[in-house]
Amino acid sequence: YGSNMLYESFLRYIVGGSYGTSAYRAPCKDTSLPVAVRTAEIPFDMYFGNLSSWGGGVSFLDTTRKGIALGVAYLITPEQFKHVSCEENGGRCPGNGGWYEDIIDLEPIYGIEVKTITNNDLRPYNEPSHSYLDTLFKGIRENWPEISENDIWNYLGNCMR
């Protein structure tokens, strides 16, 4: 639902590296690429919080507010998911402190469990940087080519508080 909607950005967690102004991420032990990629609608509002290496806020889910956040589901192994969630959380696995403290179970896709990470406690709002918004725009465009540019920018604008 954030910068990882863009495949190139997500891959830094699997094969290692960085994207844009984001921090370097260590590779998984298993660097196998995702078996499948699907769009997903997450039943919560998305908002921007904290101050990141992107130079502004990053995406979080507001689990107190029903809504629709655009997301992308990658079919990876449980070990890869654990690695990705720990790397996304600054090297600490969810449940051990950090920005992305909570693992959220979403509706299964084709009978396969779907999980994401966020923080159930609202983070301090911070407007995202232009480079972060541009990455989200590219990720939405890559996965939802039927959505117009104007509608993408409206969606992202509605995520601002």
C-alpha positions in Angstrom: 0.0 0.0 0.0 3.0 2.3 0.1 6.2 2.6 -1.9 6.3 -1.2 -2.2 3.4 -1.2 -4.7 6.1 -0.4 -7.2 7.7 -3.7 -8.1 11.2 -2.2 -8.4 10.9 -0.7 -4.9 9.6 -3.9 -3.4 12.5 -6.0 -4.9 15.1 -4.1 -2.8 13.7 -6.2 0.2 14.2 -9.5 -1.7 17.5 -8.9 -3.6 18.9 -6.1 -1.5 19.6 -2.5 -2.3 17.7 0.8 -2.2 15.2 2.7 -4.3 15.1 6.5 -4.7 16.1 8.1 -1.4 15.1 5.1 0.7 17.5 3.4 3.0 19.5 0.4 1.9 17.8 -3.0 2.6 19.7 -6.2 3.2 18.7 -9.1 0.8 16.7 -12.1 1.9 18.5 -15.4 2.3 16.1 -16.7 -0.4 16.3 -14.2 -3.2 13.7 -15.9 -5.3 11.4 -13.4 -7.0 7.7 -13.3 -6.1 5.7 -16.1 -7.7 2.7 -13.9 -8.4 1.7 -10.3 -8.0 -1.9 -9.1 -7.5 -3.7 -5.9 -6.7 -5.5 -5.8 -3.4 -7.9 -3.4 -1.8 -7.2 -3.0 1.9 -10.3 -2.1 4.0 -8.7 0.8 5.8 -7.7 4.4 5.1 -4.1 5.1 4.2 -2.3 8.1 5.7 1.3 9.5 5.9 3.2 9.6 9.1 6.6 9.9 10.8 9.7 11.4 9.1 11.6 8.9 6.9 14.7 8.7 4.7 12.4 9.8 1.9 12.4 13.2 3.4 8.8 13.2 4.7 6.0 10.9 5.9 5.4 7.4 4.7 2.3 5.2 4.3 0.5 3.7 7.3 -3.0 2.2 7.6 -5.5 3.8 9.9 -7.0 0.6 11.3 -9.6 2.7 13.2 -11.2 3.9 9.9 -12.8 1.8 7.3 -11.9 2.8 3.8 -10.1 1.5 0.8 -6.3 1.6 0.5 -4.8 0.5 -2.8 -2.2 -2.3 -2.3 -0.3 -5.0 -4.0 0.0 -8.6 -2.8 3.3 -10.4 -3.6 3.3 -14.2 -3.3 6.5 -14.8 -1.4 7.5 -17.4 1.2 6.8 -17.0 4.9 10.5 -16.5 5.5 10.7 -13.8 2.9 7.6 -12.0 4.5 9.3 -12.1 7.9 12.5 -10.7 6.4 10.6 -7.9 4.5 8.5 -7.0 7.6 11.7 -6.8 9.8 13.6 -4.8 7.2 10.7 -2.4 6.7 10.6 -1.9 10.4 14.2 -0.8 10.7 15.6 -4.2 11.4 13.2 -5.1 14.2 10.5 -7.6 13.6 6.9 -6.4 14.2 6.0 -6.9 17.9 9.4 -5.7 19.0 8.9 -1.9 18.7 9.3 0.3 15.6 7.2 2.0 13.1 5.5 -1.1 11.6 4.7 -2.8 14.8 1.6 -4.8 13.8 0.9 -7.6 11.3 -2.6 -7.3 9.8 -4.4 -10.3 8.3 -6.4 -9.3 5.2 -8.9 -11.3 3.1 -7.3 -14.3 1.4 -6.7 -14.1 -2.3 -7.5 -17.4 -4.1 -7.4 -19.1 -0.8 -3.9 -17.9 0.1 -3.5 -15.8 3.3 -2.6 -12.2 2.8 -0.8 -10.1 5.4 0.6 -6.6 5.7 2.2 -4.5 8.3 1.3 -1.1 9.8 1.1 0.4 13.3 -2.3 0.2 15.0 -1.4 3.3 17.0 -1.7 6.4 14.8 1.7 7.8 13.9 2.4 11.6 13.9 1.1 13.0 10.6 3.8 14.2 8.2 3.3 15.2 4.6 5.1 12.9 2.2 8.0 14.1 0.0 7.5 14.6 -3.7 9.8 11.6 -4.5 7.7 9.4 -2.2 4.4 10.5 -3.8 6.0 10.0 -7.2 6.9 6.4 -6.2 3.3 5.7 -5.0 2.0 7.2 -8.3 4.3 4.9 -10.3 3.2 1.9 -8.2 -0.5 2.6 -8.7 0.0 3.3 -12.4 2.0 0.0 -12.8 -0.7 -2.1 -11.1 -3.9 -0.2 -12.0 -3.3 1.0 -15.6 -7.1 1.7 -15.9 -7.0 4.4 -13.3 -6.5 7.9 -14.8 -3.6 10.0 -13.7 -6.1 12.6 -12.2 -7.8 9.9 -10.2 -4.5 8.6 -8.9 -3.5 12.1 -7.7 -7.0 12.5 -6.1 -6.6 9.2 -4.3 -3.2 10.3 -2.9 -4.5 13.7 -2.0 -7.3 12.0 0.0 -4.7 10.2 2.0 -3.4 13.6 3.3 -4.7 14.7 6.7 
